[in-house]
Amino acid sequence: MKETAHLLRSAENTSRLLASIERLEKGGGTVRELVDRDPEPASTKTPEGGTPS
């Protein structure tokens, strides 16, 4: 919601956002799969029984 509020601060961005919503409501847009990323950075992983370095 913070991002949307930020976009609505300017008239030009408000116009773009509303136009995008209208296109989506009319069936526009592209459905995409979300990428499931590893939420834990590799640097924090430890070998079995090990401790972080």
CHARMM internal coordinates of N, CA and C (Angstrom, degrees):
IC EDIT
DIST 1 N 1 CA 1.4397
DIST 1 CA 1 C 1.5277
ANGL 1 N 1 CA 1 C 112.02
DIST 1 C 2 N 1.3209
ANGL 1 CA 1 C 2 N 117.50
DIHE 1 N 1 CA 1 C 2 N -31.31
DIST 2 N 2 CA 1.4595
ANGL 1 C 2 N 2 CA 119.65
DIHE 1 CA 1 C 2 N 2 CA 178.86
DIST 2 CA 2 C 1.5148
ANGL 2 N 2 CA 2 C 110.81
DIHE 1 C 2 N 2 CA 2 C -61.70
DIST 2 C 3 N 1.3473
ANGL 2 CA 2 C 3 N 115.90
DIHE 2 N 2 CA 2 C 3 N -38.96
DIST 3 N 3 CA 1.4557
ANGL 2 C 3 N 3 CA 119.79
DIHE 2 CA 2 C 3 N 3 CA -179.40
DIST 3 CA 3 C 1.5221
ANGL 3 N 3 CA 3 C 110.49
DIHE 2 C 3 N 3 CA 3 C -64.92
DIST 3 C 4 N 1.3342
ANGL 3 CA 3 C 4 N 116.58
DIHE 3 N 3 CA 3 C 4 N -41.69
DIST 4 N 4 CA 1.4617
ANGL 3 C 4 N 4 CA 120.31
DIHE 3 CA 3 C 4 N 4 CA 179.56
DIST 4 CA 4 C 1.5222
ANGL 4 N 4 CA 4 C 110.22
DIHE 3 C 4 N 4 CA 4 C -64.91
DIST 4 C 5 N 1.3180
ANGL 4 CA 4 C 5 N 117.22
DIHE 4 N 4 CA 4 C 5 N -44.24
DIST 5 N 5 CA 1.4659
ANGL 4 C 5 N 5 CA 120.50
DIHE 4 CA 4 C 5 N 5 CA 178.44
DIST 5 CA 5 C 1.5211
ANGL 5 N 5 CA 5 C 110.38
DIHE 4 C 5 N 5 CA 5 C -60.07
DIST 5 C 6 N 1.3183
ANGL 5 CA 5 C 6 N 116.75
DIHE 5 N 5 CA 5 C 6 N -40.10
DIST 6 N 6 CA 1.4664
ANGL 5 C 6 N 6 CA 120.64
DIHE 5 CA 5 C 6 N 6 CA 178.43
DIST 6 CA 6 C 1.5281
ANGL 6 N 6 CA 6 C 110.42
DIHE 5 C 6 N 6 CA 6 C -62.32
DIST 6 C 7 N 1.3354
ANGL 6 CA 6 C 7 N 116.59
DIHE 6 N 6 CA 6 C 7 N -43.79
DIST 7 N 7 CA 1.4659
ANGL 6 C 7 N 7 CA 119.70
DIHE 6 CA 6 C 7 N 7 CA -179.54
DIST 7 CA 7 C 1.5221
ANGL 7 N 7 CA 7 C 111.93
DIHE 6 C 7 N 7 CA 7 C -64.95
DIST 7 C 8 N 1.3236
ANGL 7 CA 7 C 8 N 117.02
DIHE 7 N 7 CA 7 C 8 N -31.77
DIST 8 N 8 CA 1.4560
ANGL 7 C 8 N 8 CA 119.92
DIHE 7 CA 7 C 8 N 8 CA -177.04
DIST 8 CA 8 C 1.5228
ANGL 8 N 8 CA 8 C 113.34
DIHE 7 C 8 N 8 CA 8 C -78.30
DIST 8 C 9 N 1.3144
ANGL 8 CA 8 C 9 N 118.24
DIHE 8 N 8 CA 8 C 9 N -2.57
DIST 9 N 9 CA 1.4646
ANGL 8 C 9 N 9 CA 121.34
DIHE 8 CA 8 C 9 N 9 CA -179.60
DIST 9 CA 9 C 1.5249
ANGL 9 N 9 CA 9 C 112.49
DIHE 8 C 9 N 9 CA 9 C -70.51
DIST 9 C 10 N 1.3278
ANGL 9 CA 9 C 10 N 117.18
DIHE 9 N 9 CA 9 C 10 N -27.97
DIST 10 N 10 CA 1.4625
ANGL 9 C 10 N 10 CA 118.82
DIHE 9 CA 9 C 10 N 10 CA -179.74
DIST 10 CA 10 C 1.5290
ANGL 10 N 10 CA 10 C 109.75
DIHE 9 C 10 N 10 CA 10 C -112.43
DIST 10 C 11 N 1.3203
ANGL 10 CA 10 C 11 N 115.58
DIHE 10 N 10 CA 10 C 11 N 143.54
DIST 11 N 11 CA 1.4646
ANGL 10 C 11 N 11 CA 120.99
DIHE 10 CA 10 C 11 N 11 CA -178.44
DIST 11 CA 11 C 1.5269
ANGL 11 N 11 CA 11 C 111.41
DIHE 10 C 11 N 11 CA 11 C -61.07
DIST 11 C 12 N 1.3265
ANGL 11 CA 11 C 12 N 116.47
DIHE 11 N 11 CA 11 C 12 N -38.59
DIST 12 N 12 CA 1.4657
ANGL 11 C 12 N 12 CA 120.14
DIHE 11 CA 11 C 12 N 12 CA -179.05
DIST 12 CA 12 C 1.5217
ANGL 12 N 12 CA 12 C 111.09
DIHE 11 C 12 N 12 CA 12 C -66.32
DIST 12 C 13 N 1.3341
ANGL 12 CA 12 C 13 N 117.10
DIHE 12 N 12 CA 12 C 13 N -44.26
DIST 13 N 13 CA 1.4608
ANGL 12 C 13 N 13 CA 119.93
DIHE 12 CA 12 C 13 N 13 CA 178.78
DIST 13 CA 13 C 1.5284
ANGL 13 N 13 CA 13 C 111.45
DIHE 12 C 13 N 13 CA 13 C -67.56
DIST 13 C 14 N 1.3365
ANGL 13 CA 13 C 14 N 116.71
DIHE 13 N 13 CA 13 C 14 N -37.05
DIST 14 N 14 CA 1.4658
ANGL 13 C 14 N 14 CA 120.11
DIHE 13 CA 13 C 14 N 14 CA 177.13
DIST 14 CA 14 C 1.5146
ANGL 14 N 14 CA 14 C 109.97
DIHE 13 C 14 N 14 CA 14 C -59.88
DIST 14 C 15 N 1.3197
ANGL 14 CA 14 C 15 N 116.59
DIHE 14 N 14 CA 14 C 15 N -44.14
DIST 15 N 15 CA 1.4617
ANGL 14 C 15 N 15 CA 121.46
DIHE 14 CA 14 C 15 N 15 CA 179.17
DIST 15 CA 15 C 1.5248
ANGL 15 N 15 CA 15 C 111.14
DIHE 14 C 15 N 15 CA 15 C -61.41
DIST 15 C 16 N 1.3339
ANGL 15 CA 15 C 16 N 117.21
DIHE 15 N 15 CA 15 C 16 N -43.69
DIST 16 N 16 CA 1.4678
ANGL 15 C 16 N 16 CA 121.31
DIHE 15 CA 15 C 16 N 16 CA 179.11
DIST 16 CA 16 C 1.5211
ANGL 16 N 16 CA 16 C 111.35
DIHE 15 C 16 N 16 CA 16 C -64.04
DIST 16 C 17 N 1.3330
ANGL 16 CA 16 C 17 N 116.35
DIHE 16 N 16 CA 16 C 17 N -43.56
DIST 17 N 17 CA 1.4598
ANGL 16 C 17 N 17 CA 120.68
DIHE 16 CA 16 C 17 N 17 CA -178.89
DIST 17 CA 17 C 1.5244
ANGL 17 N 17 CA 17 C 110.81
DIHE 16 C 17 N 17 CA 17 C -63.78
DIST 17 C 18 N 1.3189
ANGL 17 CA 17 C 18 N 117.31
DIHE 17 N 17 CA 17 C 18 N -45.91
DIST 18 N 18 CA 1.4590
ANGL 17 C 18 N 18 CA 120.88
DIHE 17 CA 17 C 18 N 18 CA 179.72
DIST 18 CA 18 C 1.5310
ANGL 18 N 18 CA 18 C 111.41
DIHE 17 C 18 N 18 CA 18 C -64.66
DIST 18 C 19 N 1.3236
ANGL 18 CA 18 C 19 N 117.64
DIHE 18 N 18 CA 18 C 19 N -37.90
DIST 19 N 19 CA 1.4661
ANGL 18 C 19 N 19 CA 120.92
DIHE 18 CA 18 C 19 N 19 CA 177.22
DIST 19 CA 19 C 1.5282
ANGL 19 N 19 CA 19 C 110.33
DIHE 18 C 19 N 19 CA 19 C -64.99
DIST 19 C 20 N 1.3331
ANGL 19 CA 19 C 20 N 116.97
DIHE 19 N 19 CA 19 C 20 N -38.91
DIST 20 N 20 CA 1.4662
ANGL 19 C 20 N 20 CA 120.87
DIHE 19 CA 19 C 20 N 20 CA 178.39
DIST 20 CA 20 C 1.5234
ANGL 20 N 20 CA 20 C 110.99
DIHE 19 C 20 N 20 CA 20 C -64.65
DIST 20 C 21 N 1.3209
ANGL 20 CA 20 C 21 N 115.89
DIHE 20 N 20 CA 20 C 21 N -43.25
DIST 21 N 21 CA 1.4704
ANGL 20 C 21 N 21 CA 120.16
DIHE 20 CA 20 C 21 N 21 CA 178.57
DIST 21 CA 21 C 1.5233
ANGL 21 N 21 CA 21 C 109.98
DIHE 20 C 21 N 21 CA 21 C -62.07
DIST 21 C 22 N 1.3115
ANGL 21 CA 21 C 22 N 116.56
DIHE 21 N 21 CA 21 C 22 N -42.36
DIST 22 N 22 CA 1.4637
ANGL 21 C 22 N 22 CA 120.88
DIHE 21 CA 21 C 22 N 22 CA 179.53
DIST 22 CA 22 C 1.5326
ANGL 22 N 22 CA 22 C 110.84
DIHE 21 C 22 N 22 CA 22 C -61.74
DIST 22 C 23 N 1.3420
ANGL 22 CA 22 C 23 N 117.16
DIHE 22 N 22 CA 22 C 23 N -43.65
DIST 23 N 23 CA 1.4740
ANGL 22 C 23 N 23 CA 120.44
DIHE 22 CA 22 C 23 N 23 CA 178.23
DIST 23 CA 23 C 1.5271
ANGL 23 N 23 CA 23 C 110.93
DIHE 22 C 23 N 23 CA 23 C -60.86
DIST 23 C 24 N 1.3316
ANGL 23 CA 23 C 24 N 116.60
DIHE 23 N 23 CA 23 C 24 N -43.14
DIST 24 N 24 CA 1.4660
ANGL 23 C 24 N 24 CA 120.27
DIHE 23 CA 23 C 24 N 24 CA 179.44
DIST 24 CA 24 C 1.5226
ANGL 24 N 24 CA 24 C 111.61
DIHE 23 C 24 N 24 CA 24 C -63.97
DIST 24 C 25 N 1.3162
ANGL 24 CA 24 C 25 N 117.14
DIHE 24 N 24 CA 24 C 25 N -41.53
DIST 25 N 25 CA 1.4669
ANGL 24 C 25 N 25 CA 121.17
DIHE 24 CA 24 C 25 N 25 CA 179.79
DIST 25 CA 25 C 1.5225
ANGL 25 N 25 CA 25 C 112.03
DIHE 24 C 25 N 25 CA 25 C -65.47
DIST 25 C 26 N 1.3340
ANGL 25 CA 25 C 26 N 116.90
DIHE 25 N 25 CA 25 C 26 N -24.31
DIST 26 N 26 CA 1.4676
ANGL 25 C 26 N 26 CA 121.38
DIHE 25 CA 25 C 26 N 26 CA 178.27
DIST 26 CA 26 C 1.5255
ANGL 26 N 26 CA 26 C 112.16
DIHE 25 C 26 N 26 CA 26 C -90.96
DIST 26 C 27 N 1.3317
ANGL 26 CA 26 C 27 N 116.82
DIHE 26 N 26 CA 26 C 27 N 8.22
DIST 27 N 27 CA 1.4593
ANGL 26 C 27 N 27 CA 120.36
DIHE 26 CA 26 C 27 N 27 CA 176.48
DIST 27 CA 27 C 1.5097
ANGL 27 N 27 CA 27 C 114.71
DIHE 26 C 27 N 27 CA 27 C 97.47
DIST 27 C 28 N 1.3261
ANGL 27 CA 27 C 28 N 117.56
DIHE 27 N 27 CA 27 C 28 N 3.71
DIST 28 N 28 CA 1.4614
ANGL 27 C 28 N 28 CA 120.25
DIHE 27 CA 27 C 28 N 28 CA 178.64
DIST 28 CA 28 C 1.5188
ANGL 28 N 28 CA 28 C 110.37
DIHE 27 C 28 N 28 CA 28 C -76.03
DIST 28 C 29 N 1.2770
ANGL 28 CA 28 C 29 N 116.65
DIHE 28 N 28 CA 28 C 29 N 175.16
DIST 29 N 29 CA 1.4588
ANGL 28 C 29 N 29 CA 121.47
DIHE 28 CA 28 C 29 N 29 CA 178.31
DIST 29 CA 29 C 1.5158
ANGL 29 N 29 CA 29 C 111.80
DIHE 28 C 29 N 29 CA 29 C 102.00
DIST 29 C 30 N 1.3017
ANGL 29 CA 29 C 30 N 115.52
DIHE 29 N 29 CA 29 C 30 N 173.80
DIST 30 N 30 CA 1.4560
ANGL 29 C 30 N 30 CA 122.40
DIHE 29 CA 29 C 30 N 30 CA -178.93
DIST 30 CA 30 C 1.5114
ANGL 30 N 30 CA 30 C 109.27
DIHE 29 C 30 N 30 CA 30 C -129.53
DIST 30 C 31 N 1.3431
ANGL 30 CA 30 C 31 N 116.14
DIHE 30 N 30 CA 30 C 31 N 130.06
DIST 31 N 31 CA 1.4592
ANGL 30 C 31 N 31 CA 120.66
DIHE 30 CA 30 C 31 N 31 CA 176.24
DIST 31 CA 31 C 1.5183
ANGL 31 N 31 CA 31 C 107.57
DIHE 30 C 31 N 31 CA 31 C -81.54
DIST 31 C 32 N 1.3100
ANGL 31 CA 31 C 32 N 116.61
DIHE 31 N 31 CA 31 C 32 N 130.95
DIST 32 N 32 CA 1.4639
ANGL 31 C 32 N 32 CA 121.54
DIHE 31 CA 31 C 32 N 32 CA -179.65
DIST 32 CA 32 C 1.5185
ANGL 32 N 32 CA 32 C 109.65
DIHE 31 C 32 N 32 CA 32 C -131.74
DIST 32 C 33 N 1.3243
ANGL 32 CA 32 C 33 N 114.94
DIHE 32 N 32 CA 32 C 33 N 150.93
DIST 33 N 33 CA 1.4589
ANGL 32 C 33 N 33 CA 121.07
DIHE 32 CA 32 C 33 N 33 CA 174.46
DIST 33 CA 33 C 1.5165
ANGL 33 N 33 CA 33 C 108.58
DIHE 32 C 33 N 33 CA 33 C -79.02
DIST 33 C 34 N 1.3134
ANGL 33 CA 33 C 34 N 116.98
DIHE 33 N 33 CA 33 C 34 N 140.88
DIST 34 N 34 CA 1.4573
ANGL 33 C 34 N 34 CA 120.35
DIHE 33 CA 33 C 34 N 34 CA 175.04
DIST 34 CA 34 C 1.5243
ANGL 34 N 34 CA 34 C 108.50
DIHE 33 C 34 N 34 CA 34 C -82.78
DIST 34 C 35 N 1.3021
ANGL 34 CA 34 C 35 N 115.96
DIHE 34 N 34 CA 34 C 35 N 143.27
DIST 35 N 35 CA 1.4516
ANGL 34 C 35 N 35 CA 121.48
DIHE 34 CA 34 C 35 N 35 CA 178.64
DIST 35 CA 35 C 1.5204
ANGL 35 N 35 CA 35 C 107.53
DIHE 34 C 35 N 35 CA 35 C -88.43
DIST 35 C 36 N 1.3305
ANGL 35 CA 35 C 36 N 116.37
DIHE 35 N 35 CA 35 C 36 N 125.72
DIST 36 N 36 CA 1.4598
ANGL 35 C 36 N 36 CA 120.76
DIHE 35 CA 35 C 36 N 36 CA 178.13
DIST 36 CA 36 C 1.5121
ANGL 36 N 36 CA 36 C 107.50
DIHE 35 C 36 N 36 CA 36 C -87.64
DIST 36 C 37 N 1.3133
ANGL 36 CA 36 C 37 N 116.07
DIHE 36 N 36 CA 36 C 37 N 103.90
DIST 37 N 37 CA 1.4583
ANGL 36 C 37 N 37 CA 120.70
DIHE 36 CA 36 C 37 N 37 CA -178.42
DIST 37 CA 37 C 1.5143
ANGL 37 N 37 CA 37 C 109.89
DIHE 36 C 37 N 37 CA 37 C -94.39
DIST 37 C 38 N 1.3269
ANGL 37 CA 37 C 38 N 115.23
DIHE 37 N 37 CA 37 C 38 N 150.50
DIST 38 N 38 CA 1.4457
ANGL 37 C 38 N 38 CA 121.46
DIHE 37 CA 37 C 38 N 38 CA 177.37
DIST 38 CA 38 C 1.5229
ANGL 38 N 38 CA 38 C 107.59
DIHE 37 C 38 N 38 CA 38 C -65.17
DIST 38 C 39 N 1.3572
ANGL 38 CA 38 C 39 N 118.67
DIHE 38 N 38 CA 38 C 39 N 116.81
DIST 39 N 39 CA 1.4582
ANGL 38 C 39 N 39 CA 119.80
DIHE 38 CA 38 C 39 N 39 CA -176.28
DIST 39 CA 39 C 1.5279
ANGL 39 N 39 CA 39 C 113.94
DIHE 38 C 39 N 39 CA 39 C -72.06
DIST 39 C 40 N 1.3311
ANGL 39 CA 39 C 40 N 117.72
DIHE 39 N 39 CA 39 C 40 N -14.55
DIST 40 N 40 CA 1.4603
ANGL 39 C 40 N 40 CA 121.32
DIHE 39 CA 39 C 40 N 40 CA -178.57
DIST 40 CA 40 C 1.5246
ANGL 40 N 40 CA 40 C 109.62
DIHE 39 C 40 N 40 CA 40 C -105.63
DIST 40 C 41 N 1.3346
ANGL 40 CA 40 C 41 N 118.02
DIHE 40 N 40 CA 40 C 41 N 122.06
DIST 41 N 41 CA 1.4634
ANGL 40 C 41 N 41 CA 119.37
DIHE 40 CA 40 C 41 N 41 CA 178.82
DIST 41 CA 41 C 1.5298
ANGL 41 N 41 CA 41 C 111.27
DIHE 40 C 41 N 41 CA 41 C -59.49
DIST 41 C 42 N 1.3094
ANGL 41 CA 41 C 42 N 116.54
DIHE 41 N 41 CA 41 C 42 N 146.16
DIST 42 N 42 CA 1.4574
ANGL 41 C 42 N 42 CA 121.55
DIHE 41 CA 41 C 42 N 42 CA -177.51
DIST 42 CA 42 C 1.5360
ANGL 42 N 42 CA 42 C 112.17
DIHE 41 C 42 N 42 CA 42 C -59.58
DIST 42 C 43 N 1.3144
ANGL 42 CA 42 C 43 N 118.17
DIHE 42 N 42 CA 42 C 43 N -29.40
DIST 43 N 43 CA 1.4525
ANGL 42 C 43 N 43 CA 120.98
DIHE 42 CA 42 C 43 N 43 CA -177.03
DIST 43 CA 43 C 1.5239
ANGL 43 N 43 CA 43 C 112.63
DIHE 42 C 43 N 43 CA 43 C -68.29
DIST 43 C 44 N 1.3408
ANGL 43 CA 43 C 44 N 118.16
DIHE 43 N 43 CA 43 C 44 N -17.94
DIST 44 N 44 CA 1.4572
ANGL 43 C 44 N 44 CA 120.26
DIHE 43 CA 43 C 44 N 44 CA -179.08
DIST 44 CA 44 C 1.5269
ANGL 44 N 44 CA 44 C 111.99
DIHE 43 C 44 N 44 CA 44 C -96.75
DIST 44 C 45 N 1.3147
ANGL 44 CA 44 C 45 N 117.30
DIHE 44 N 44 CA 44 C 45 N -7.29
DIST 45 N 45 CA 1.4618
ANGL 44 C 45 N 45 CA 120.17
DIHE 44 CA 44 C 45 N 45 CA 178.71
DIST 45 CA 45 C 1.5096
ANGL 45 N 45 CA 45 C 109.81
DIHE 44 C 45 N 45 CA 45 C -76.30
DIST 45 C 46 N 1.3189
ANGL 45 CA 45 C 46 N 115.19
DIHE 45 N 45 CA 45 C 46 N 147.89
DIST 46 N 46 CA 1.4639
ANGL 45 C 46 N 46 CA 119.24
DIHE 45 CA 45 C 46 N 46 CA -179.71
DIST 46 CA 46 C 1.5232
ANGL 46 N 46 CA 46 C 109.47
DIHE 45 C 46 N 46 CA 46 C -124.30
DIST 46 C 47 N 1.3146
ANGL 46 CA 46 C 47 N 117.18
DIHE 46 N 46 CA 46 C 47 N 152.11
DIST 47 N 47 CA 1.4578
ANGL 46 C 47 N 47 CA 119.58
DIHE 46 CA 46 C 47 N 47 CA 175.11
DIST 47 CA 47 C 1.5287
ANGL 47 N 47 CA 47 C 108.54
DIHE 46 C 47 N 47 CA 47 C -65.58
DIST 47 C 48 N 1.3082
ANGL 47 CA 47 C 48 N 116.90
DIHE 47 N 47 CA 47 C 48 N 161.76
DIST 48 N 48 CA 1.4564
ANGL 47 C 48 N 48 CA 120.95
DIHE 47 CA 47 C 48 N 48 CA -179.87
DIST 48 CA 48 C 1.5130
ANGL 48 N 48 CA 48 C 110.57
DIHE 47 C 48 N 48 CA 48 C -52.21
DIST 48 C 49 N 1.3269
ANGL 48 CA 48 C 49 N 116.35
DIHE 48 N 48 CA 48 C 49 N 126.13
DIST 49 N 49 CA 1.4544
ANGL 48 C 49 N 49 CA 121.51
DIHE 48 CA 48 C 49 N 49 CA 177.42
DIST 49 CA 49 C 1.5048
ANGL 49 N 49 CA 49 C 114.17
DIHE 48 C 49 N 49 CA 49 C 74.39
DIST 49 C 50 N 1.3133
ANGL 49 CA 49 C 50 N 118.51
DIHE 49 N 49 CA 49 C 50 N -0.30
DIST 50 N 50 CA 1.4661
ANGL 49 C 50 N 50 CA 120.81
DIHE 49 CA 49 C 50 N 50 CA -177.74
DIST 50 CA 50 C 1.5025
ANGL 50 N 50 CA 50 C 112.20
DIHE 49 C 50 N 50 CA 50 C -89.76
DIST 50 C 51 N 1.2682
ANGL 50 CA 50 C 51 N 116.25
DIHE 50 N 50 CA 50 C 51 N 176.44
DIST 51 N 51 CA 1.4547
ANGL 50 C 51 N 51 CA 122.36
DIHE 50 CA 50 C 51 N 51 CA 175.96
DIST 51 CA 51 C 1.5185
ANGL 51 N 51 CA 51 C 108.38
DIHE 50 C 51 N 51 CA 51 C -118.51
DIST 51 C 52 N 1.3358
ANGL 51 CA 51 C 52 N 116.48
DIHE 51 N 51 CA 51 C 52 N 152.32
DIST 52 N 52 CA 1.4677
ANGL 51 C 52 N 52 CA 118.05
DIHE 51 CA 51 C 52 N 52 CA 179.24
DIST 52 CA 52 C 1.5175
ANGL 52 N 52 CA 52 C 111.57
DIHE 51 C 52 N 52 CA 52 C -59.97
DIST 52 C 53 N 1.3216
ANGL 52 CA 52 C 53 N 116.03
DIHE 52 N 52 CA 52 C 53 N 143.83
DIST 53 N 53 CA 1.4728
ANGL 52 C 53 N 53 CA 119.45
DIHE 52 CA 52 C 53 N 53 CA -179.75
DIST 53 CA 53 C 1.5023
ANGL 53 N 53 CA 53 C 111.45
DIHE 52 C 53 N 53 CA 53 C -92.16
END
COOR INIT
IC SEED 1 N 1 CA 1 C
IC BUILD
